[in-house]
Structures are given as structure tokens and as C-alpha cells.
Amino acid sequence: MSKHKIYGFGEILWDLLPQGKQLGGAPANFIYHCAQLGADAISISSIGNDPLGNEIKEVLSNNKVEAELSISDLPTGTVSVELDDQGIPSYIIHENVAWDDIQLSKQTIDQFRQADALCFGTLSQRSANNRKVLSKLLSTVPSTCLTVFDINIRQSYYSKDLIEECLTSASIFKLNEDELELMKSLFSLRGTTEEILSHLIKNYHLKVVALTMGTEGSYLCTENETSFLPTTKVNVVDTVGAGDAFTAALVVGWLQSKSLKQIHEEAVELSAFVCMRSGAIVSKG
């Protein structure tokens, strides 16, 4: 049986953590875990022609992460990460960087016609260029392709209109409890958590909505079924990359036609493992 073909589109960058550099960006970490779970996974991004870009290529190669990287005149991106006493990260995003300038070859565009899933990172829609590329990809993938939006809608460029556009284009939409509060305010949503998730599914024809709430647990919700699981108790080192692992398990499990309960259990288990090992892909240097 052929492997499912999964793409991640958006930022590949260096997370500058207190303990050192670590490869970051939702698409790279998402693709890393999809590959570990047996998928044919490729990350699509752009890097600068600079030492940081070369280091990233080396780490991707060492970790056997397949990537198509266009080369930009802009510098390779960095994000400074600060961790609180519980290991919860906050981010300072550096501006004017290569991941805003992703270019696609005709060969890659043709390959997207075979895609089983396409996941977009938080920063993948920050620039007009990337929004144009995203529109092209969405028009290229087959109707059966899962379109996965795992984005931080609290970023300033995510207006109500852009969030609604994402929801309209998505098969799977993932958010956390802070983003849920923002959604409730922007879209005047009322009711219990389950009622709101059910409303999003029905109103935007989504296959799955995932809601992660840190230590409070997480929901997976479809049109006909809701799964809630408490968070596995771990001594958190940091949560960088944990959400990307959760999404990878969700997408691969869905493509493998597993039950919602099994998908959810595996997503919680994998994200907890990532918390304990301090992220997904770590530089050797």
C-alpha cells in the first residue's frame, strides 16, 4: 500500500531558545512527525542564502526531513523564544525574512495534485506573496485532500475576514483555548464549548475541529462525534513543537481511517512525548 502524501507549507526558521537553537516552524515539525508516523511527508518553505539557512538544511538532512526549499534574497528567519517557569513559550518574531517569500516550481505544483493532506503554519499567510501561493495550492489539490489550518489566529494580520477565509478553506481546524475566546468575541459565538465546536463544523463544513487547552485537556469534534481527553501528566520542559505533533497524529490517523478515540489517544500521547523531550527537531551543534 502506498504511503499517504502530506505537505506542510510555511515557515522554517530557528527558534532561539534559552538553551540554544532549535529548528522551528509548524510545517517542519509537523512534517517530521508525519514521516515518523509512516507518511510520505514534504515541507515547503524558503530560506536565505546565509549561514543560518545552511545550518537548517543540514539539520533537516540529519533528521531525514524531506523539504523543498526555495532560496530568497531575504535572510533566514529567527524567532526568539522565552519560556516561563512552567516551560510555556512566548515568541518574538523577526521581520522581513525568507519564509515570507516562498516560491514553487512547476514540478512541485504538479505534485500537489496527488496530495492527501496540506497543512499551513501560523506565518504562512503573513505576506501577500504567500497568500497568493496558498490560493494557488488550494486550487491545485484534489477535492479529497485534507486542508489543515493549524494557525495562531492571535497574530495581528489574522483579521476576522482572513480567519473566516481559513475556516471556509479548511477540512481540519485546530485552535487553543485563548484562540477560542477570540473566536467567540469576533464571531459572537455563544453556548458550551461543545456547542461552539459543533457550530463551527456545521457552519463551515469542517471534518474535524481540534481544541487544545493545555493542562485542562483537549477536544476532537466531528459532525457526529466528540472526544474529550485530559492532558497526560508530564513534567513539562517546554511545549515548543508539541502542538505540531498533536496535529501530525491527528492527520495521519484520519488518513488511516482510525477511530476518533484512537486518533485522539495517539495525538495526546505523542504531544506529551514531545513536551518531555523538549521539542521536535533539535540542532546537533
FIMI-617928 format. One line per 5 residues: their letters; for each residue x, y, z of N, C-alpha, C. Coordinates in steps of 0.05 Angstrom, whole numbers, plus 5000, padded with zeros to 4 digits. Layout:
BEGIN
a = X:Y:Z:X:Y:Z:X:Y:Z | ... $
END
This chain:
BEGIN
mskhk = 5017:4976:5000:5000:5000:5000:5018:5025:5000 | 5012:5044:4982:5028:5068:4980:5024:5086:5004 | 5045:5101:5011:5044:5120:5033:5027:5144:5027 | 5014:5155:5047:4999:5180:5044:5018:5203:5039 | 5012:5220:5020:5030:5242:5014:5020:5267:5028 $
iygfg = 5036:5278:5046:5028:5301:5063:5048:5323:5060 | 5038:5347:5056:5055:5371:5053:5050:5390:5076 | 5072:5404:5085:5070:5426:5103:5080:5451:5089 | 5064:5472:5091:5071:5497:5077:5075:5520:5097 | 5098:5534:5095:5102:5557:5111:5130:5559:5123 $
eilwd = 5132:5571:5146:5157:5579:5157:5174:5556:5166 | 5200:5556:5158:5221:5541:5171:5241:5561:5182 | 5247:5559:5207:5263:5580:5220:5278:5569:5243 | 5295:5586:5255:5308:5578:5280:5293:5589:5304 | 5284:5572:5322:5274:5581:5348:5299:5585:5365 $
llpqg = 5302:5609:5375:5325:5616:5392:5317:5613:5421 | 5320:5589:5432:5312:5582:5459:5334:5589:5479 | 5326:5592:5505:5347:5598:5525:5370:5578:5525 | 5363:5552:5519:5385:5532:5519:5398:5528:5492 | 5391:5545:5472:5404:5542:5447:5385:5542:5423 $
kqlgg = 5396:5539:5399:5379:5539:5375:5365:5513:5371 | 5341:5515:5360:5325:5491:5353:5309:5497:5328 | 5308:5478:5311:5292:5482:5286:5263:5485:5293 | 5251:5506:5283:5223:5513:5289:5206:5517:5265 | 5182:5525:5270:5162:5529:5248:5144:5505:5246 $
apanf = 5118:5509:5248:5099:5487:5248:5102:5468:5225 | 5106:5477:5200:5108:5457:5178:5131:5437:5181 | 5154:5447:5190:5177:5428:5192:5172:5408:5214 | 5163:5417:5238:5158:5398:5259:5134:5379:5253 | 5114:5390:5240:5091:5374:5232:5100:5352:5212 $
iyhca = 5116:5360:5192:5125:5340:5172:5144:5320:5185 | 5161:5328:5203:5178:5310:5217:5162:5287:5230 | 5141:5294:5245:5125:5274:5258:5108:5258:5239 | 5098:5270:5218:5083:5255:5198:5101:5233:5186 | 5126:5240:5180:5145:5220:5170:5151:5198:5190 $
qlgad = 5153:5205:5215:5158:5186:5236:5134:5166:5239 | 5110:5176:5232:5086:5160:5233:5080:5145:5207 | 5099:5146:5188:5098:5130:5165:5088:5143:5139 | 5084:5169:5140:5074:5183:5116:5097:5192:5098 | 5091:5197:5073:5109:5209:5054:5106:5239:5057 $
aisis = 5123:5252:5073:5119:5279:5082:5140:5299:5072 | 5131:5322:5062:5150:5341:5050:5143:5369:5061 | 5163:5384:5069:5159:5411:5079:5167:5431:5057 | 5149:5450:5052:5153:5470:5031:5158:5497:5044 | 5182:5509:5040:5188:5534:5053:5209:5549:5037 $
signd = 5220:5570:5048:5241:5586:5036:5261:5594:5057 | 5286:5593:5050:5308:5602:5068:5326:5621:5054 | 5341:5636:5069:5360:5655:5058:5386:5641:5050 | 5401:5653:5032:5427:5642:5024:5448:5652:5044 | 5447:5642:5068:5464:5652:5090:5471:5628:5109 $
plgne = 5489:5633:5128:5497:5611:5146:5474:5597:5160 | 5454:5613:5169:5432:5601:5183:5416:5582:5165 | 5412:5591:5139:5399:5574:5120:5414:5548:5116 | 5440:5549:5114:5456:5525:5110:5455:5507:5135 | 5454:5518:5159:5451:5502:5183:5424:5488:5183 $
ikevl = 5403:5502:5175:5376:5489:5174:5376:5466:5154 | 5387:5470:5131:5388:5448:5112:5403:5424:5123 | 5424:5429:5138:5439:5406:5150:5423:5392:5171 | 5408:5407:5188:5392:5394:5208:5369:5378:5196 | 5357:5389:5175:5336:5374:5161:5347:5348:5150 $
snnkv = 5370:5350:5138:5383:5326:5126:5389:5305:5148 | 5401:5315:5170:5408:5296:5192:5384:5282:5204 | 5361:5296:5203:5337:5284:5214:5319:5271:5193 | 5330:5269:5169:5316:5256:5146:5288:5269:5142 | 5288:5296:5143:5263:5311:5137:5265:5320:5108 $
eaels = 5246:5311:5091:5246:5319:5063:5234:5347:5061 | 5248:5364:5045:5239:5391:5043:5246:5402:5015 | 5228:5418:5005:5234:5434:4981:5237:5463:4990 | 5261:5473:4988:5267:5500:4998:5275:5518:4976 | 5259:5539:4970:5267:5559:4951:5287:5578:4966 $
isdlp = 5305:5590:4951:5325:5608:4963:5317:5637:4958 | 5316:5652:4979:5308:5680:4978:5331:5699:4983 | 5329:5723:4973:5349:5744:4979:5345:5754:5007 | 5322:5748:5019:5317:5756:5047:5332:5737:5066 | 5338:5746:5090:5352:5729:5109:5334:5706:5120 $
tgtvs = 5347:5684:5127:5333:5662:5140:5321:5672:5167 | 5297:5663:5172:5282:5674:5195:5291:5663:5222 | 5288:5679:5243:5292:5670:5270:5268:5680:5287 | 5263:5665:5308:5243:5672:5328:5255:5669:5355 | 5255:5690:5371:5266:5687:5398:5243:5676:5416 $
veldd = 5250:5656:5431:5231:5642:5448:5238:5645:5477 | 5219:5655:5493:5223:5657:5522:5204:5638:5535 | 5214:5623:5556:5198:5604:5570:5193:5613:5598 | 5167:5611:5607:5161:5618:5635:5169:5595:5653 | 5163:5597:5679:5173:5577:5698:5160:5550:5695 $
qgips = 5139:5548:5679:5126:5522:5673:5134:5512:5645 | 5151:5527:5632:5160:5519:5605:5142:5527:5582 | 5124:5545:5587:5105:5554:5566:5119:5576:5550 | 5120:5574:5524:5136:5593:5508:5120:5618:5500 | 5135:5640:5498:5125:5664:5484:5146:5671:5463 $
yiihe = 5137:5684:5441:5153:5687:5417:5157:5716:5409 | 5181:5723:5400:5186:5748:5387:5194:5742:5358 | 5177:5750:5339:5181:5742:5311:5196:5764:5297 | 5218:5757:5284:5235:5776:5270:5223:5781:5242 | 5224:5806:5233:5210:5814:5208:5228:5811:5183 $
nvawd = 5215:5814:5160:5229:5815:5134:5247:5791:5130 | 5235:5767:5128:5250:5743:5127:5242:5725:5104 | 5258:5705:5099:5255:5688:5075:5229:5673:5073 | 5218:5665:5096:5194:5648:5095:5170:5664:5084 | 5172:5691:5083:5151:5707:5070:5153:5707:5040 $
diqls = 5172:5693:5029:5179:5694:5000:5181:5666:4988 | 5161:5649:4994:5162:5622:4984:5155:5621:4954 | 5172:5607:4939:5167:5604:4910:5164:5574:4905 | 5147:5567:4885:5142:5539:4878:5150:5534:4850 | 5163:5511:4846:5169:5502:4819:5144:5490:4806 $
kqtid = 5144:5488:4780:5121:5476:4766:5119:5447:4774 | 5142:5433:4778:5142:5405:4786:5128:5402:4813 | 5133:5420:4832:5120:5418:4858:5090:5423:4856 | 5082:5443:4840:5054:5448:4837:5040:5423:4825 | 5053:5411:4806:5042:5386:4794:5039:5364:4815 $
qfrqa = 5059:5362:4833:5058:5341:4853:5035:5345:4873 | 5026:5370:4877:5004:5375:4895:4978:5363:4886 | 4977:5356:4860:4952:5343:4850:4949:5314:4862 | 4971:5304:4874:4970:5278:4887:4968:5280:4917 | 4965:5304:4928:4967:5308:4957:4943:5295:4972 $
dalcf = 4949:5283:4994:4928:5273:5012:4922:5292:5035 | 4942:5309:5042:4937:5329:5063:4957:5352:5059 | 4948:5376:5066:4964:5400:5062:4959:5417:5087 | 4981:5422:5102:4979:5436:5128:4993:5463:5126 | 4981:5484:5137:4992:5511:5136:4999:5520:5164 $
gtlsq = 5023:5532:5166:5033:5543:5191:5022:5571:5197 | 5027:5580:5221:5018:5606:5231:5027:5629:5213 | 5052:5628:5204:5063:5651:5190:5060:5648:5160 | 5047:5627:5151:5046:5621:5122:5029:5641:5106 | 5013:5656:5120:4995:5676:5106:5002:5705:5114 $
rsann = 5026:5709:5125:5033:5736:5134:5038:5755:5111 | 5049:5744:5088:5056:5761:5066:5036:5758:5043 | 5034:5779:5026:5017:5778:5002:5027:5756:4984 | 5053:5752:4982:5065:5731:4965:5055:5704:4973 | 5057:5698:4999:5049:5671:5008:5019:5667:5007 $
rkvls = 5003:5688:5010:4974:5685:5007:4967:5678:4978 | 4982:5689:4960:4978:5683:4931:4986:5654:4926 | 5009:5645:4937:5018:5617:4933:4998:5598:4946 | 4988:5605:4970:4968:5588:4983:4943:5585:4966 | 4934:5607:4955:4910:5606:4937:4915:5587:4914 $
kllst = 4939:5588:4903:4946:5570:4880:4945:5541:4889 | 4956:5535:4913:4957:5508:4922:4929:5497:4927 | 4912:5514:4939:4885:5505:4945:4869:5499:4920 | 4876:5513:4898:4862:5508:4873:4873:5484:4858 | 4897:5475:4867:4911:5453:4854:4905:5425:4867 $
vpstc = 4902:5424:4893:4899:5398:4907:4872:5386:4900 | 4871:5359:4900:4845:5346:4894:4824:5352:4916 | 4799:5348:4909:4777:5353:4928:4779:5335:4953 | 4792:5312:4950:4795:5294:4973:4817:5301:4992 | 4834:5321:4985:4856:5328:5002:4847:5342:5027 $
ltvfd = 4858:5333:5050:4853:5347:5075:4868:5374:5075 | 4855:5396:5081:4868:5422:5084:4867:5428:5113 | 4891:5431:5125:4894:5432:5154:4904:5459:5162 | 4889:5474:5177:4897:5500:5186:4903:5499:5216 | 4929:5498:5222:4939:5498:5250:4954:5524:5254 $
inirq = 4938:5545:5259:4949:5572:5258:4943:5587:5284 | 4961:5606:5291:4957:5623:5314:4942:5648:5305 | 4915:5648:5308:4899:5670:5298:4902:5695:5315 | 4918:5694:5336:4922:5718:5351:4943:5736:5339 | 4957:5727:5318:4976:5744:5303:4960:5768:5291 $
syysk = 4972:5791:5290:4958:5816:5283:4946:5815:5255 | 4958:5801:5237:4948:5801:5209:4924:5783:5205 | 4917:5767:5225:4893:5750:5222:4868:5766:5230 | 4857:5779:5210:4832:5794:5214:4809:5774:5214 | 4785:5784:5222:4762:5767:5221:4757:5756:5193 $
dliee = 4760:5772:5173:4756:5763:5145:4776:5740:5138 | 4801:5744:5146:4821:5723:5139:4816:5697:5154 | 4808:5700:5180:4801:5676:5195:4778:5661:5182 | 4758:5676:5174:4734:5664:5161:4742:5651:5135 | 4761:5663:5120:4771:5651:5095:4785:5625:5101 $
cltsa = 4800:5624:5123:4814:5600:5130:4794:5578:5137 | 4773:5585:5153:4753:5566:5160:4739:5555:5136 | 4733:5572:5117:4719:5564:5093:4736:5545:5076 | 4762:5548:5077:4781:5531:5061:4789:5506:5075 | 4783:5503:5101:4795:5482:5117:4778:5457:5117 $
sifkl = 4792:5434:5120:4779:5408:5128:4782:5404:5158 | 4806:5411:5168:4812:5408:5196:4822:5435:5207 | 4810:5444:5229:4817:5469:5241:4825:5464:5270 | 4849:5474:5278:4858:5469:5305:4863:5496:5319 | 4854:5498:5344:4857:5522:5359:4861:5515:5388 $
nedel = 4870:5535:5404:4873:5531:5433:4853:5548:5448 | 4853:5547:5474:4832:5560:5490:4833:5590:5487 | 4856:5603:5484:4858:5632:5481:4846:5639:5453 | 4852:5623:5433:4841:5628:5406:4811:5624:5406 | 4801:5605:5421:4772:5601:5423:4759:5626:5434 $
elmks = 4771:5638:5455:4759:5663:5466:4758:5685:5445 | 4780:5687:5429:4780:5707:5408:4758:5701:5387 | 4755:5676:5380:4734:5668:5361:4706:5675:5372 | 4702:5670:5397:4676:5676:5410:4670:5706:5408 | 4691:5722:5412:4687:5751:5411:4683:5761:5382 $
lfslr = 4700:5752:5364:4698:5761:5336:4672:5752:5322 | 4664:5727:5328:4641:5716:5313:4616:5714:5330 | 4616:5727:5354:4593:5727:5372:4582:5699:5377 | 4600:5681:5384:4593:5653:5389:4584:5650:5418 | 4562:5635:5422:4551:5630:5448:4546:5601:5453 $
gttee = 4545:5592:5478:4539:5565:5485:4563:5551:5498 | 4560:5525:5503:4581:5509:5515:4604:5505:5494 | 4627:5496:5504:4649:5491:5486:4641:5471:5464 | 4628:5450:5471:4619:5430:5451:4600:5442:5431 | 4582:5459:5440:4563:5472:5422:4577:5490:5402 $
ilshl = 4597:5505:5412:4612:5523:5394:4628:5507:5373 | 4641:5486:5382:4656:5469:5363:4637:5457:5342 | 4614:5448:5351:4595:5436:5333:4584:5457:5313 | 4581:5482:5323:4572:5503:5305:4593:5508:5283 | 4619:5509:5290:4640:5514:5271:4640:5492:5249 $
iknyh = 4637:5467:5258:4636:5444:5239:4613:5447:5219 | 4590:5452:5230:4566:5453:5212:4566:5478:5195 | 4575:5501:5206:4574:5526:5191:4595:5527:5169 | 4618:5514:5173:4640:5516:5154:4646:5489:5141 | 4629:5469:5145:4632:5443:5132:4659:5430:5138 $
lkvva = 4668:5432:5163:4693:5421:5171:4691:5391:5177 | 4712:5376:5173:4712:5348:5181:4719:5345:5210 | 4738:5361:5220:4747:5359:5248:4754:5387:5258 | 4746:5392:5283:4757:5415:5298:4771:5404:5322 | 4796:5412:5326:4812:5404:5349:4816:5428:5367 $
ltmgt = 4810:5425:5393:4814:5446:5413:4833:5435:5434 | 4856:5448:5438:4875:5440:5458:4874:5461:5480 | 4874:5452:5506:4871:5470:5528:4892:5466:5550 | 4916:5460:5541:4938:5457:5560:4933:5435:5580 | 4936:5441:5606:4932:5421:5627:4903:5413:5631 $
egsyl = 4884:5428:5618:4856:5421:5621:4847:5399:5603 | 4863:5392:5583:4855:5371:5564:4851:5380:5536 | 4838:5364:5519:4833:5372:5491:4808:5358:5481 | 4797:5371:5460:4774:5360:5446:4781:5354:5417 | 4769:5332:5406:4767:5328:5378:4737:5326:5372 $
ctene = 4728:5341:5353:4699:5342:5347:4695:5338:5318 | 4677:5320:5310:4668:5317:5283:4638:5322:5282 | 4626:5319:5259:4597:5324:5256:4580:5305:5274 | 4590:5281:5278:4574:5261:5292:4586:5252:5319 | 4609:5261:5326:4623:5250:5350:4641:5271:5362 $
tsflp = 4642:5270:5389:4660:5287:5404:4677:5270:5423 | 4703:5275:5423:4721:5261:5442:4735:5282:5459 | 4735:5278:5485:4750:5295:5504:4769:5277:5520 | 4794:5286:5522:4813:5271:5538:4828:5291:5556 | 4834:5283:5581:4851:5300:5598:4879:5300:5588 $
ttkvn = 4895:5320:5595:4923:5321:5587:4939:5301:5603 | 4956:5285:5589:4974:5267:5603:4992:5283:5622 | 4995:5274:5646:5011:5289:5666:5041:5285:5659 | 5055:5306:5653:5083:5305:5648:5097:5328:5662 | 5123:5325:5667:5139:5347:5677:5148:5363:5653 $
vvdtv = 5135:5385:5647:5139:5400:5622:5166:5412:5622 | 5182:5406:5601:5207:5420:5596:5201:5445:5580 | 5188:5442:5557:5176:5464:5542:5156:5452:5523 | 5139:5468:5512:5118:5458:5494:5123:5465:5465 | 5147:5474:5458:5154:5480:5431:5152:5455:5414 $
gagda = 5135:5455:5394:5132:5432:5376:5111:5412:5385 | 5100:5414:5409:5080:5395:5419:5054:5396:5403 | 5046:5421:5396:5021:5423:5381:5024:5412:5353 | 5048:5415:5341:5052:5404:5314:5051:5374:5315 | 5061:5362:5336:5060:5333:5339:5031:5323:5342 $
ftaal = 5015:5338:5357:4987:5332:5360:4973:5332:5333 | 4978:5353:5317:4966:5355:5291:4975:5333:5272 | 5000:5326:5273:5011:5304:5256:4996:5278:5262 | 4993:5271:5288:4980:5246:5295:4951:5247:5286 | 4938:5270:5289:4910:5274:5280:4907:5269:5250 $
vvgwl = 4924:5281:5234:4922:5279:5205:4928:5251:5195 | 4950:5240:5205:4958:5213:5196:4937:5193:5205 | 4928:5195:5229:4907:5177:5239:4881:5179:5223 | 4874:5203:5216:4849:5207:5200:4853:5194:5172 | 4876:5198:5160:4881:5186:5133:4881:5155:5135 $
qsksl = 4889:5145:5158:4890:5116:5161:4863:5104:5171 | 4843:5122:5172:4815:5113:5179:4813:5101:5207 | 4829:5111:5225:4827:5102:5253:4803:5114:5266 | 4794:5103:5288:4771:5114:5303:4780:5141:5315 | 4760:5158:5320:4766:5184:5332:4779:5181:5360 $
kqihe = 4770:5162:5375:4782:5157:5402:4811:5149:5399 | 4818:5131:5380:4845:5122:5377:4863:5145:5367 | 4852:5160:5348:4867:5184:5338:4874:5203:5361 | 4854:5208:5377:4857:5227:5399:4878:5217:5419 | 4876:5191:5426:4895:5180:5446:4923:5182:5435 $
eavel = 4927:5176:5410:4954:5177:5398:4964:5205:5396 | 4947:5225:5391:4955:5253:5389:4964:5263:5416 | 4949:5256:5437:4956:5265:5464:4982:5252:5473 | 4985:5226:5467:5010:5212:5475:5034:5224:5461 | 5032:5230:5435:5055:5240:5420:5062:5268:5429 $
safvc = 5042:5285:5433:5048:5313:5442:5060:5313:5470 | 5051:5295:5487:5063:5293:5514:5093:5284:5512 | 5098:5266:5494:5126:5257:5490:5144:5280:5481 | 5133:5296:5463:5149:5319:5453:5154:5339:5475 | 5134:5344:5493:5139:5361:5516:5162:5351:5533 $
mrsga = 5163:5325:5536:5184:5314:5554:5211:5314:5541 | 5212:5314:5514:5239:5313:5501:5247:5340:5490 | 5231:5361:5496:5240:5388:5490:5239:5395:5460 | 5216:5388:5448:5212:5397:5420:5217:5374:5400 | 5213:5381:5375:5214:5360:5354:5241:5356:5342 $
ivskg = 5253:5376:5330:5278:5373:5316:5299:5392:5328 | 5320:5380:5339:5340:5396:5353:5366:5396:5339 | 5380:5419:5337:5405:5421:5324:5426:5404:5338 | 5444:5392:5323:5466:5377:5335:5489:5395:5345 | 5488:5420:5335:5510:5438:5340:5508:5454:5366 $
END
